[in-house]
Amino acid sequence: MKIAFLTSGGVAPCLSASIGRLTENYLKYDQNIEIIGYLNGYKGLLLGNSISFPKSLSENIEKFYQFGGSPLGNSRVKLTNIEDCIKKGYIKKGEIPLEIAAKQLVKDGIRILHTIGGDDTNTTAADLSYYLKENSYKLTVVGLPKTVDNDVYPIAQTLGALTAAEQGAIFFENIVNENTTSDRQLIIHEVMGRNCGWLTAATAFEYRKRLNNINFIPEIDLVKEKWDIHAILLPEEEISFDKECERLNKVMDKYDCVNIFLSEGAGMNLIIQETEKLGESILRDAFGHVRLDELNPGEWFAKQFGKRLNANKILVQKSGYFGRSAKANEADLRLIFEIADYAVKIGIEGRNGVIGWDEEDNNKLSCIDFNRIKGGKLFNTSLDWYRKMINEIQAI
């Protein structure tokens, strides 16, 4: 039996660990199993670029857990976007990406393909699995859900997100000290999250837990309130800009600083409208998503808040690449092991789908049909821990 792995989309703190755990399970199941990894995701599958996993890896599985990123590399490729695949040189004109990918899997003799990625990766895996079935290719596709945004429906918790939240908190734990470099200092901590504010909220929650472990010195004005978060802006919540500025001006006057946690997708439609009014184009990726790194929401909000708060110094810092590139923490490793162990079982049984805790089935660990997988799941801002945090922040 021959198994293949591919990792796709952006990196997350679960990729290396997931590959390690899958490899360990398969080699324990049958030492004769062959394993390959397609390089740079679906790009490698289209081009036939792969590496073999030697049996000796079974003696060094722990080494996988030392690394962030992916040992196989990633890419953003949509197999149904023929024009984009031709433009990037992955296929020739007249070829169909799904057909090329399917033929490569057959050529390589793959029985089980594990895709490790977010909603785009797994909806692409769904397209591939349907194509294989329609054309009588006998192959099983089992996805593992990774994304730091934690926005894949109906999965309760995606792999890598818990680590990214912890790392974002560690990042800001250092950055916040910049508020001592100027009077009336504005710091905007921009966190990843196109449509979902979960990571921003979870990062803020983790940061404030860490803040409780610091011994402040109120005698010389080193007070907790200056190091706390003063506003959290999420895509799911409407931003009452005038009201927020009125409140934050009071914070600035009292503590000489304002610290804002900003989800990169917050206020995106407003920024797009303002950008297009200026005659500037909006760049999008192969999946049609706005390229937020080009839109630069942190800088946009910095200008707006900077003026209204009369800030003398403004600092915008992004923790995204810092957080998503970390190795998996202990909490994520427990999730990764549970998901990967079940994914191997499902793969051997020959069932297609994405492994995850199904929110529509009492968060039961399940093989979820590809038809039910989609992105853009919103963060539930009515959760008790989030409302409590917001109330505490607004009381500063």
C-alpha positions as CSV (number, residue, x, y, z in Angstrom):
1,M,0.0,0.0,0.0
2,K,1.2,3.5,-0.9
3,I,0.3,6.7,1.0
4,A,0.8,10.3,0.0
5,F,0.7,13.5,2.0
6,L,0.5,17.1,0.9
7,T,0.3,20.4,2.8
8,S,-1.3,23.4,1.3
9,G,-2.2,27.1,1.9
10,G,-0.4,29.1,4.5
11,V,1.7,27.4,7.1
12,A,0.3,26.7,10.6
13,P,1.9,25.2,13.8
14,C,0.5,21.7,13.1
15,L,1.9,20.7,9.7
16,S,5.2,19.1,10.7
17,A,3.6,17.4,13.7
18,S,0.7,16.1,11.6
19,I,3.1,14.6,9.1
20,G,5.1,13.0,11.8
21,R,2.1,11.5,13.6
22,L,0.6,10.1,10.3
23,T,4.0,8.6,9.4
24,E,4.4,7.0,12.8
25,N,0.9,5.5,12.6
26,Y,1.2,4.0,9.1
27,L,4.6,2.5,9.7
28,K,3.4,0.9,13.0
29,Y,0.4,-0.4,11.1
30,D,2.5,-2.0,8.3
31,Q,6.3,-1.6,7.9
32,N,5.8,-2.4,4.2
33,I,3.8,0.7,3.6
34,E,5.4,3.2,1.2
35,I,5.0,6.9,2.0
36,I,5.6,9.9,-0.3
37,G,5.1,13.6,0.1
38,Y,4.1,15.9,-2.7
39,L,6.3,19.0,-2.6
40,N,4.6,22.4,-2.3
41,G,1.1,21.1,-2.1
42,Y,-1.1,20.7,-5.2
43,K,1.7,22.3,-7.2
44,G,3.9,19.3,-6.6
45,L,1.0,16.9,-7.4
46,L,0.5,18.7,-10.8
47,L,4.2,18.7,-11.6
48,G,4.8,15.2,-10.2
49,N,7.4,16.5,-7.7
50,S,7.6,14.3,-4.5
51,I,9.9,12.8,-2.0
52,S,9.9,9.3,-0.4
53,F,9.8,8.8,3.3
54,P,12.4,6.2,4.4
55,K,11.5,3.6,7.0
56,S,14.2,4.9,9.3
57,L,11.9,7.9,10.1
58,S,10.0,5.6,12.5
59,E,13.0,5.9,14.8
60,N,13.0,9.7,14.6
61,I,9.4,10.7,14.8
62,E,10.0,13.1,17.7
63,K,12.1,15.3,15.5
64,F,9.0,16.3,13.5
65,Y,7.6,18.0,16.6
66,Q,10.6,20.4,16.9
67,F,9.6,22.3,13.7
68,G,7.0,24.8,12.6
69,G,6.2,25.2,8.9
70,S,6.0,22.1,6.7
71,P,8.8,19.8,5.6
72,L,6.9,19.4,2.3
73,G,6.4,23.0,1.5
74,N,3.1,24.8,0.7
75,S,1.4,26.6,-2.2
76,R,-2.0,28.1,-2.9
77,V,-3.4,26.2,-5.9
78,K,-7.1,25.7,-6.8
79,L,-7.4,22.7,-9.1
80,T,-10.6,24.1,-10.7
81,N,-9.0,27.4,-11.6
82,I,-7.6,26.3,-14.9
83,E,-6.5,29.7,-16.0
84,D,-4.4,30.3,-12.9
85,C,-2.7,26.8,-13.2
86,I,-1.8,27.6,-16.8
87,K,-0.5,31.1,-15.9
88,K,1.8,29.6,-13.2
89,G,3.1,26.9,-15.5
90,Y,1.6,24.0,-13.5
91,I,-0.2,22.6,-16.6
92,K,-0.2,23.2,-20.3
93,K,-2.9,25.0,-22.3
94,G,-5.7,22.5,-23.1
95,E,-5.0,20.4,-20.0
96,I,-7.4,20.0,-17.0
97,P,-5.7,20.3,-13.6
98,L,-8.0,17.7,-11.9
99,E,-7.3,15.2,-14.6
100,I,-3.5,15.9,-14.4
101,A,-3.6,15.5,-10.6
102,A,-5.7,12.3,-10.8
103,K,-3.4,10.7,-13.4
104,Q,-0.3,11.6,-11.3
105,L,-1.9,9.8,-8.3
106,V,-2.6,6.8,-10.4
107,K,0.9,6.8,-11.9
108,D,2.4,6.9,-8.4
109,G,0.1,4.1,-7.2
110,I,-1.4,6.0,-4.4
111,R,-4.1,4.4,-2.4
112,I,-4.6,7.0,0.3
113,L,-4.0,10.8,0.0
114,H,-3.9,12.9,3.1
115,T,-4.4,16.7,2.5
116,I,-3.5,18.9,5.4
117,G,-4.9,22.4,5.1
118,G,-7.8,24.8,5.6
119,D,-11.1,25.2,3.9
120,D,-9.5,26.0,0.5
121,T,-7.2,23.0,0.7
122,N,-10.0,20.6,1.7
123,T,-12.6,22.0,-0.8
124,T,-10.0,21.4,-3.4
125,A,-9.5,17.9,-2.0
126,A,-13.2,17.5,-2.3
127,D,-13.1,18.5,-6.0
128,L,-10.3,15.9,-6.5
129,S,-12.1,13.1,-4.7
130,Y,-15.3,13.7,-6.7
131,Y,-13.3,13.6,-10.0
132,L,-11.6,10.4,-9.0
133,K,-14.9,8.8,-8.1
134,E,-16.6,9.9,-11.3
135,N,-13.7,8.5,-13.4
136,S,-13.5,5.2,-11.5
137,Y,-10.1,5.9,-9.9
138,K,-9.9,3.9,-6.7
139,L,-8.3,6.2,-4.2
140,T,-9.2,7.5,-0.7
141,V,-8.8,11.2,0.2
142,V,-8.7,12.1,3.9
143,G,-8.2,15.7,4.9
144,L,-6.9,17.1,8.2
145,P,-8.2,20.6,9.1
146,K,-5.4,23.2,9.7
147,T,-5.8,26.9,9.9
148,V,-4.9,29.5,12.5
149,D,-8.2,31.3,11.8
150,N,-10.3,28.4,13.3
151,D,-12.9,29.2,10.7
152,V,-13.7,25.9,9.0
153,Y,-17.4,24.9,9.1
154,P,-18.5,22.6,10.8
155,I,-15.3,21.9,12.7
156,A,-15.1,23.0,16.3
157,Q,-11.4,23.4,16.5
158,T,-8.8,23.5,13.7
159,L,-5.3,22.4,14.1
160,G,-2.6,25.0,14.7
161,A,-5.0,27.7,16.0
162,L,-4.3,27.2,19.8
163,T,-0.5,27.6,19.2
164,A,-0.9,30.7,17.0
165,A,-3.0,32.4,19.8
166,E,-0.4,31.6,22.4
167,Q,2.5,32.8,20.2
168,G,0.6,36.0,19.3
169,A,0.2,36.7,23.0
170,I,4.0,36.2,23.5
171,F,4.7,38.5,20.6
172,F,2.6,41.3,22.1
173,E,4.1,40.7,25.5
174,N,7.3,42.3,24.1
175,I,5.7,44.8,21.7
176,V,3.6,46.4,24.4
177,N,6.7,47.7,26.1
178,E,7.0,50.1,23.2
179,N,4.4,52.2,24.8
180,T,7.2,53.6,27.0
181,T,9.0,55.2,24.0
182,S,6.6,58.2,23.7
183,D,3.7,60.1,25.2
184,R,0.3,59.5,23.7
185,Q,1.5,56.2,22.1
186,L,-0.9,54.2,19.9
187,I,-0.1,50.5,19.3
188,I,-2.1,48.4,16.9
189,H,-1.5,44.7,17.1
190,E,-2.8,43.2,13.8
191,V,-3.7,39.6,14.0
192,M,-4.6,37.2,11.1
193,G,-8.3,36.6,10.4
194,R,-9.9,37.4,7.1
195,N,-13.5,36.8,8.0
196,C,-13.2,35.3,11.5
197,G,-12.2,37.1,14.6
198,W,-11.5,33.9,16.7
199,L,-7.7,34.2,16.5
200,T,-7.7,37.9,17.6
201,A,-10.1,37.1,20.4
202,A,-8.2,34.0,21.5
203,T,-4.8,35.9,21.3
204,A,-6.2,38.7,23.4
205,F,-7.5,36.2,26.0
206,E,-4.1,34.4,26.1
207,Y,-2.3,37.7,26.4
208,R,-4.4,38.9,29.3
209,K,-3.9,35.6,31.1
210,R,-0.1,36.2,30.8
211,L,-0.6,39.8,32.0
212,N,-1.9,38.4,35.3
213,N,1.5,36.9,36.0
214,I,3.3,40.2,35.9
215,N,4.1,42.1,39.1
216,F,3.5,45.8,38.3
217,I,4.9,48.8,40.2
218,P,2.1,51.3,40.7
219,E,4.4,53.4,42.9
220,I,6.1,54.7,39.7
221,D,3.1,54.4,37.4
222,L,3.9,51.0,36.1
223,V,0.3,49.9,36.2
224,K,-1.5,47.0,34.6
225,E,-4.0,49.3,32.8
226,K,-1.2,50.6,30.6
227,W,-0.2,47.1,29.5
228,D,-3.7,45.9,29.1
229,I,-5.7,45.8,25.8
230,H,-8.0,48.8,25.3
231,A,-10.0,47.7,22.3
232,I,-10.6,44.6,20.2
233,L,-11.8,45.0,16.6
234,L,-13.3,41.9,14.9
235,P,-15.0,41.3,11.5
236,E,-18.1,40.0,13.3
237,E,-18.8,43.2,15.1
238,E,-19.8,46.6,13.7
239,I,-17.3,49.3,14.6
240,S,-18.9,52.4,16.1
241,F,-15.9,54.6,15.2
242,D,-17.1,57.8,16.9
243,K,-18.1,56.1,20.1
244,E,-14.9,54.1,20.2
245,C,-12.8,57.1,19.7
246,E,-14.6,59.0,22.5
247,R,-13.9,56.1,24.9
248,L,-10.3,55.6,23.8
249,N,-9.5,59.3,24.1
250,K,-10.3,59.0,27.8
251,V,-7.9,56.0,28.0
252,M,-5.2,57.9,26.2
253,D,-5.6,61.0,28.4
254,K,-5.4,58.9,31.6
255,Y,-2.7,56.3,30.7
256,D,-0.8,58.0,27.9
257,C,-1.2,55.0,25.6
258,V,-3.8,52.9,23.7
259,N,-3.3,49.3,22.8
260,I,-5.7,47.8,20.1
261,F,-6.0,44.2,18.9
262,L,-7.2,44.3,15.3
263,S,-8.4,41.3,13.3
264,E,-7.0,41.9,9.8
265,G,-10.5,41.4,8.3
266,A,-12.2,44.0,10.5
267,G,-13.7,46.8,8.5
268,M,-12.4,45.2,5.3
269,N,-15.4,46.3,3.2
270,L,-15.0,49.9,4.3
271,I,-11.3,49.9,3.5
272,I,-12.0,48.4,0.0
273,Q,-14.6,51.0,-0.7
274,E,-12.2,53.8,0.3
275,T,-9.4,52.3,-1.7
276,E,-11.5,51.9,-4.8
277,K,-12.7,55.5,-4.5
278,L,-9.1,56.6,-4.8
279,G,-8.9,54.6,-8.1
280,E,-6.6,52.0,-6.7
281,S,-7.0,48.3,-7.6
282,I,-7.7,45.5,-5.2
283,L,-5.4,42.4,-5.6
284,R,-6.8,38.9,-5.1
285,D,-5.3,35.4,-4.9
286,A,-6.2,32.3,-6.9
287,F,-9.3,31.7,-4.7
288,G,-10.6,35.2,-5.2
289,H,-9.7,36.4,-1.7
290,V,-8.5,39.9,-1.2
291,R,-4.8,40.0,-0.6
292,L,-4.9,41.6,2.9
293,D,-1.1,42.1,3.0
294,E,-1.5,44.5,0.1
295,L,-4.6,46.1,1.6
296,N,-2.8,46.7,4.9
297,P,-5.7,47.2,7.3
298,G,-3.4,47.9,10.2
299,E,-2.0,51.0,8.5
300,W,-5.4,52.2,7.5
301,F,-6.8,52.0,11.0
302,A,-3.6,53.5,12.4
303,K,-4.2,56.7,10.3
304,Q,-7.8,56.9,11.3
305,F,-7.3,56.4,15.1
306,G,-4.0,58.3,15.1
307,K,-5.8,61.5,14.1
308,R,-8.7,61.1,16.4
309,L,-6.7,60.2,19.4
310,N,-4.0,62.9,18.8
311,A,-1.4,60.2,19.0
312,N,2.2,61.4,19.0
313,K,3.6,58.0,18.0
314,I,1.9,55.2,16.2
315,L,3.1,51.6,15.9
316,V,1.5,48.8,13.8
317,Q,2.8,45.3,14.5
318,K,1.7,42.1,12.9
319,S,2.1,38.8,14.7
320,G,0.7,36.6,11.9
321,Y,3.9,35.2,10.5
322,F,5.4,34.9,14.0
323,G,2.5,32.9,15.3
324,R,1.7,30.7,12.3
325,S,5.3,29.6,11.9
326,A,5.7,28.3,15.4
327,K,6.0,24.6,16.3
328,A,2.9,23.1,17.9
329,N,2.4,23.6,21.6
330,E,1.3,20.8,24.0
331,A,-2.4,21.7,23.6
332,D,-2.2,21.5,19.8
333,L,-0.1,18.3,19.9
334,R,-2.9,16.6,21.8
335,L,-5.4,17.6,19.1
336,I,-3.0,16.7,16.3
337,F,-2.5,13.2,17.7
338,E,-6.2,12.6,18.1
339,I,-7.0,13.8,14.6
340,A,-4.1,12.0,12.9
341,D,-4.8,8.7,14.7
342,Y,-8.4,8.8,13.5
343,A,-7.4,9.9,10.0
344,V,-5.2,6.8,9.6
345,K,-8.1,4.6,10.7
346,I,-10.5,6.3,8.3
347,G,-7.9,6.1,5.4
348,I,-7.4,2.4,5.9
349,E,-11.2,1.9,5.9
350,G,-11.3,3.6,2.6
351,R,-13.6,6.5,3.6
352,N,-13.4,10.0,2.1
353,G,-13.8,13.2,4.1
354,V,-12.2,15.6,6.6
355,I,-11.5,14.6,10.2
356,G,-12.7,16.9,12.8
357,W,-14.9,17.6,15.8
358,D,-18.4,18.0,14.3
359,E,-20.3,21.0,15.8
360,E,-23.5,19.6,14.4
361,D,-23.0,16.3,16.2
362,N,-22.1,17.3,19.8
363,N,-18.5,18.0,18.8
364,K,-18.0,14.3,18.1
365,L,-14.7,13.3,16.3
366,S,-15.9,12.3,12.9
367,C,-15.1,11.8,9.2
368,I,-17.1,14.8,7.9
369,D,-18.3,14.6,4.3
370,F,-16.4,17.0,1.9
371,N,-19.8,18.5,0.9
372,R,-20.2,19.9,4.4
373,I,-16.8,21.6,4.5
374,K,-16.7,25.3,3.9
375,G,-14.7,28.3,5.1
376,G,-15.8,31.7,6.5
377,K,-17.2,30.4,9.8
378,L,-17.8,33.4,12.1
379,F,-16.5,33.7,15.6
380,N,-19.3,33.5,18.2
381,T,-19.0,36.8,20.0
382,S,-21.7,35.9,22.5
383,L,-19.4,33.3,24.3
384,D,-19.1,33.9,28.0
385,W,-15.3,34.2,28.1
386,Y,-15.3,36.8,25.3
387,R,-18.1,38.9,26.7
388,K,-16.4,38.9,30.1
389,M,-13.1,40.0,28.5
390,I,-14.8,42.8,26.5
391,N,-16.6,44.1,29.6
392,E,-13.4,44.2,31.6
393,I,-11.6,46.1,28.7
394,Q,-14.3,48.6,28.3
395,A,-14.2,49.3,32.1
396,I,-10.6,50.4,32.0
